Amino acid sequence: MATTNATAPKGAPKAKKQAKGFTGIKSGFLVIIACAVIAVAIYLFVFGSASNFKGDIGAAFACMSDAEAIEPAGLIGTVYMGGFVVPIIWTLLFSVVAFAIERYFAIRNAYGRTSLTKFVADIKVALQANDLVKAQQLCDKQRGSVANVVGATLKKYKEMEENTILTKEQKILAIQKELEEATALEMPMMQENLPIIGTIVTLGTLTGLFGTVLGMIKSFSAMSAGDGGTDSTALATGISEALVNTASGIATGALAVIAYNYYTNKIDRLTFSLDEVGFSIVQTFSATH
């Protein structure tokens, strides 16, 4: 049976843990709540300021029944007229920005300190020379998810070299299993919070569409009010609400799509590098043993 760290002598020094660095936000829900608070505060106290509207109406504190009397003085006031859907969309928008920034640092940490392409090439050269010491030194210097996986696989490689019980096929399977297990431990950290961004891709657009429908309902209600006449202020308010929510929803969905696809592509490149190095390790062991 293969030797493991569990069977090592009690007095043997423990392997040093590699620094994890930035590992990402653990609670996406708390981030969304914080973004919601910021969005509502900006909506009420910045965009809802009375200075953004004509007359002496305190728009930020006006009830919905007085909405028809509010006339915006500019674009900011028009955005405010989008209604309660606006801070909801902003919450999604701010969440996308927050998670995109978080993923940037987390995935950059996963890639390591230097170029991932150069690291993979150097590892392959060291393996071709059967210089495991140099390969391990490269991992210790590079760090990151790829280096962690390669380092764990190299330790298993060395362990299988010293094993005199298992057959060659069993040793190769043990190395492959270690590679898969190490990869499985690193992948969740790289993909953390990406499902939330992926959900906002659709949710942002749908929320914007919901606000559009509400604005159009308000517009048609204004058109049907009175004795055949049309309340122009209420009609403009409804159209403004529809257009503002449409634009905000599209912007949120577009940003979420860009962020999701960008980071998914980065993870795919990282996974490809893991597969490439793992294949080289297995092939090297198979050719030299």
C-alpha positions in Angstrom: 0.0 0.0 0.0 1.3 3.4 -0.9 2.9 5.5 1.9 1.2 8.7 2.8 1.8 11.6 5.1 -0.5 9.9 7.7 2.1 7.1 8.1 5.1 9.5 8.4 7.0 9.5 11.7 5.6 11.7 14.4 8.8 13.7 14.7 8.9 14.5 11.0 8.5 18.2 10.1 5.2 19.1 8.6 5.0 20.5 5.1 4.8 24.2 5.0 1.4 25.5 3.9 1.5 27.7 0.8 0.1 31.2 1.3 -3.4 31.4 0.0 -3.5 35.1 -0.6 -6.8 36.6 -1.7 -9.4 33.8 -1.7 -12.6 35.8 -2.5 -15.7 36.9 -0.8 -17.3 34.1 1.3 -20.8 35.5 1.6 -22.3 36.9 -1.6 -25.6 37.6 0.1 -24.0 40.1 2.5 -22.4 41.9 -0.5 -25.8 42.1 -2.2 -27.4 43.6 1.0 -24.6 46.2 1.2 -25.1 47.1 -2.5 -28.9 47.4 -1.8 -28.3 49.8 1.1 -26.0 52.0 -1.1 -28.4 51.9 -4.0 -31.4 53.0 -1.9 -29.3 55.8 -0.2 -28.1 57.2 -3.6 -31.6 57.0 -5.0 -33.3 58.8 -2.1 -30.8 61.3 -1.0 -28.8 62.1 -4.1 -31.1 61.6 -7.1 -34.2 62.4 -5.0 -32.8 65.7 -3.8 -35.3 68.6 -4.2 -32.7 70.5 -6.2 -33.2 68.0 -9.1 -36.8 69.0 -9.5 -38.6 72.2 -10.5 -40.6 74.1 -7.9 -40.5 73.7 -4.1 -41.5 70.0 -4.1 -39.4 67.8 -1.8 -39.2 65.0 -4.2 -37.3 62.6 -2.0 -40.2 62.6 0.5 -43.1 62.9 -1.9 -45.7 60.1 -1.7 -46.6 58.1 -4.8 -50.0 59.9 -5.0 -48.1 63.2 -5.6 -45.9 61.7 -8.3 -47.8 63.5 -11.1 -46.9 66.9 -9.6 -43.2 66.3 -9.7 -41.4 67.7 -12.7 -37.7 66.9 -13.0 -35.2 69.6 -13.8 -32.7 67.4 -15.6 -31.5 63.9 -16.3 -30.9 63.1 -12.6 -34.5 64.0 -11.8 -35.7 61.9 -14.7 -33.8 58.9 -13.5 -35.5 59.3 -10.1 -38.9 59.3 -11.7 -38.1 55.7 -12.8 -39.7 54.6 -9.5 -38.9 51.9 -7.0 -37.5 49.6 -9.7 -34.5 51.9 -10.2 -32.7 51.1 -6.8 -33.4 47.4 -7.4 -31.6 47.5 -10.8 -28.8 49.6 -9.2 -28.5 46.9 -6.5 -27.9 44.4 -9.2 -25.5 46.7 -11.1 -23.4 47.5 -8.0 -23.4 43.8 -7.1 -21.9 42.9 -10.6 -19.2 45.6 -10.1 -18.4 44.3 -6.6 -18.2 40.7 -7.7 -16.2 41.5 -10.9 -13.6 43.3 -8.8 -13.5 40.4 -6.3 -13.1 37.9 -9.1 -10.3 39.9 -10.6 -8.1 39.7 -7.5 -9.1 36.1 -6.8 -8.3 34.8 -10.3 -5.2 36.9 -10.5 -4.1 35.2 -7.3 -5.0 31.8 -8.7 -2.8 32.5 -11.8 0.3 33.1 -9.6 3.0 35.6 -9.4 4.4 35.4 -12.9 3.2 34.5 -16.4 1.2 31.3 -16.4 2.4 30.4 -19.9 6.0 30.8 -18.8 5.4 28.8 -15.7 3.9 25.9 -17.6 6.8 25.9 -20.1 9.4 25.9 -17.3 7.7 23.1 -15.5 7.6 21.0 -18.7 11.4 21.7 -19.2 12.1 20.6 -15.7 10.1 17.4 -16.1 11.8 16.6 -19.4 15.1 16.9 -17.5 13.6 14.8 -14.7 14.5 17.6 -12.3 11.8 17.4 -9.7 13.6 19.6 -7.3 13.6 22.5 -9.8 10.0 21.8 -10.6 9.0 22.1 -7.0 11.1 25.3 -6.6 9.2 26.8 -9.5 5.9 25.9 -7.8 7.0 27.5 -4.5 8.0 30.6 -6.4 4.9 30.8 -8.6 2.2 30.0 -6.0 -1.4 30.3 -7.1 -3.9 27.5 -7.9 -1.9 26.0 -10.7 1.3 25.9 -8.7 -0.6 24.4 -5.7 -2.0 21.6 -7.9 1.3 20.9 -9.6 3.1 20.9 -6.3 0.7 18.4 -4.8 1.1 16.2 -7.8 4.9 16.4 -7.7 4.8 15.3 -4.1 2.8 12.2 -5.1 5.2 11.7 -8.0 8.1 11.5 -5.6 6.2 9.3 -3.2 5.4 6.8 -6.0 9.1 6.8 -7.0 10.0 5.6 -3.5 7.2 3.1 -3.5 8.3 -0.5 -4.1 4.9 -2.2 -3.6 2.6 -0.8 -6.2 2.8 -1.7 -9.9 3.6 1.0 -12.5 0.0 1.2 -13.6 -1.2 1.7 -10.0 1.4 4.4 -9.4 0.3 6.2 -12.5 -3.3 6.0 -11.4 -2.3 7.3 -7.9 -0.6 10.3 -9.5 -3.7 11.0 -11.7 -6.0 10.7 -8.7 -3.8 13.2 -6.7 -4.0 15.6 -9.7 -7.8 15.3 -9.9 -8.2 15.8 -6.1 -5.9 18.8 -6.0 -7.7 20.4 -8.9 -11.1 19.7 -7.3 -10.0 21.6 -4.2 -8.9 24.6 -6.2 -11.7 25.0 -8.7 -14.5 26.1 -6.2 -12.3 29.0 -5.1 -11.9 30.1 -8.8 -15.6 29.8 -9.6 -16.9 31.4 -6.4 -19.6 34.1 -6.9 -19.6 33.5 -10.7 -23.0 31.9 -10.5 -24.4 35.1 -8.9 -23.0 37.1 -11.9 -24.5 34.6 -14.3 -27.9 35.0 -12.6 -27.8 38.8 -12.8 -27.2 38.5 -16.5 -30.9 37.4 -16.8 -32.3 39.0 -13.7 -31.0 42.5 -14.6 -32.7 42.4 -18.0 -35.9 41.0 -16.6 -36.0 43.7 -13.9 -35.5 46.4 -16.4 -38.3 44.9 -18.5 -40.6 44.9 -15.4 -39.9 48.6 -14.8 -40.6 49.2 -18.5 -44.0 47.6 -18.2 -44.9 49.6 -15.1 -43.9 52.8 -16.9 -46.0 51.9 -19.9 -49.0 51.1 -17.7 -48.7 54.5 -16.1 -48.4 56.1 -19.6 -51.6 54.4 -20.9 -53.4 55.3 -17.7 -52.6 59.0 -18.2 -53.8 58.7 -21.8 -57.1 57.3 -20.7 -57.7 59.8 -17.9 -59.9 62.8 -18.2 -62.6 63.7 -20.7 -60.7 62.5 -23.8 -57.7 64.6 -22.8 -54.3 63.5 -21.8 -52.3 64.5 -18.7 -49.0 65.4 -20.3 -47.1 65.4 -17.1 -48.3 61.9 -16.1 -47.7 60.7 -19.6 -44.1 62.0 -19.6 -43.6 60.5 -16.1 -44.7 57.1 -17.3 -42.5 57.2 -20.4 -39.5 58.4 -18.4 -40.0 55.5 -16.0 -40.2 53.0 -18.9 -37.1 54.3 -20.7 -34.9 54.8 -17.5 -35.6 51.2 -16.4 -35.0 49.8 -19.9 -31.6 51.5 -20.1 -30.6 50.5 -16.6 -31.7 46.9 -17.1 -29.8 46.7 -20.4 -26.7 48.2 -18.9 -26.7 45.8 -15.9 -27.3 42.8 -18.1 -24.6 43.8 -20.5 -22.0 44.4 -17.8 -22.9 41.1 -16.2 -22.5 39.2 -19.5 -19.1 40.8 -20.1 -17.8 40.0 -16.6 -19.2 36.4 -16.6 -17.7 35.6 -20.0 -14.4 37.2 -19.3 -13.8 35.4 -16.0 -15.1 32.1 -17.4 -12.6 32.4 -20.2 -9.8 33.1 -17.7 -10.8 30.0 -15.7 -10.9 27.9 -18.9 -7.3 29.0 -19.7 -6.2 28.1 -16.2 -7.9 24.7 -16.4 -6.2 24.0 -19.7 -2.9 24.8 -18.1 -3.6 22.4 -15.3 -4.5 19.7 -17.8 -1.4 20.4 -19.8 1.0 20.2 -16.9 -0.8 17.2 -15.4 -0.5 15.3 -18.7 3.2 16.1 -18.8 3.8 14.8 -15.2 2.0 11.5 -16.0 3.8 11.1 -19.3 7.2 11.8 -17.7 6.6 9.2 -15.0 5.4 6.7 -17.6 8.4 7.2 -19.8 11.0 7.1 -17.0 9.8 4.3 -14.9 
